[in-house]
Amino acid sequence: MKKIKVLIVDDSAVVRQTLKEILESDPSIEVIASAADPFIAAGKMKDEAPDVITLDVEMPRMDGITFLHKIMTQHPIPVVMCSSLTGKGCETTLKALEYGAVDIITKPRIGTKKFFEESQIRICDSVKAAALARVKAVSAKQKKVESKLTADVVIAPPTGRAMISTTEKIVVVGASTGGTEALRIFLEALPVDSPGIVIVQHMPEHFTTAFSKRLNTLCRIEVKEAVDGDSLLRGRTLIAPGNRHLILKRSGARYYVQVKDGPLVCRHRPSVDVLFRSAARYAGNNAIAVIMTGMGDDGARGMLEMKNAGASTIAQDEASCVVFGMPHEAIKRGAADRVLPLEAIAGAVLREHST
């Protein structure tokens, strides 16, 4: 199989070398060049066009956002932004997603062996997802997902039907690559009295804080990063904090969330499968599940568990996905009741909620 050709652009020689070692540990990825700034990168691109670019945000001579804009307007190539974890850096990097970047990764740091291994998984998966999101579909084939942990390591499987139906339904949503813009479109279409929503978007820690705040300024509903014990209310959306699993729970008629540590599930933390399984267990037919654009199969098993528990399930269609991975896997398993374009999902959720 043809390797994914990557160009690394970062002003730090240490980061460039570390990223090269991480990416080339995956046999499907080849680093063809690295550059200390966008001007050097432009010259490298003339010699050989990469399939994916990893791009630093802050660099000398030209910042990453400006270079991203030039790439996307002149010769679009999938770009993965490589950012620090500072608050200001998070907000700037989120703007890059609006300008066409495919995903965000955090700069590799020295840590424990487990920390490095998890970073390796996330970085390589992000680059492979970006390659699948290419405009040129020649090599954009879904790659086999390596064996991984299931939601069993965080939450036990549902034991039969959930509690009896209530008048309040809740919505759980899972998304990954391309999901930040998909979620914006979905949430902006909802009225102030929409059902309570819980979201897992694959995104590094700290970025979910800035992402939630940004959405809160754009939407009529309240959007916030979930805190352990938060209640799920009408007109409120809770987004799983990066690097933490999010579980839906129920006490009487009240739904709330639990923020929880744990291993990567389906190669992710937070994991859509963990959220969906908890919804199957504690909400059952009171729930509506939505799975959106993203690489891999996180959420497919959990959505099937939700469907078997009586929940309504919706998958985003291929035409409106940046990467038709997660919805495709859910559809293949028979987990999706309906397959809809992104623009139609909000209306479908509201109709389900009113029935």
Beta strands, then each sheet from edge to edge (+ up, - down):
strand 1: 4-9
strand 2: 29-35
strand 3: 52-56
strand 4: 79-83
strand 5: 103-106
strand 6: 170-175
strand 7: 196-201
strand 8: 222-225
strand 9: 236-239
strand 10: 245-251
strand 11: 254-260
strand 12: 287-291
strand 13: 312-316
strand 14: 338-340
sheet 1: 2+ 1+ 3+ 4+ 5+
sheet 2: 8+ 9+ 7+ 6+ 12+ 13+ 14+
sheet 3: 10+ 11-
end
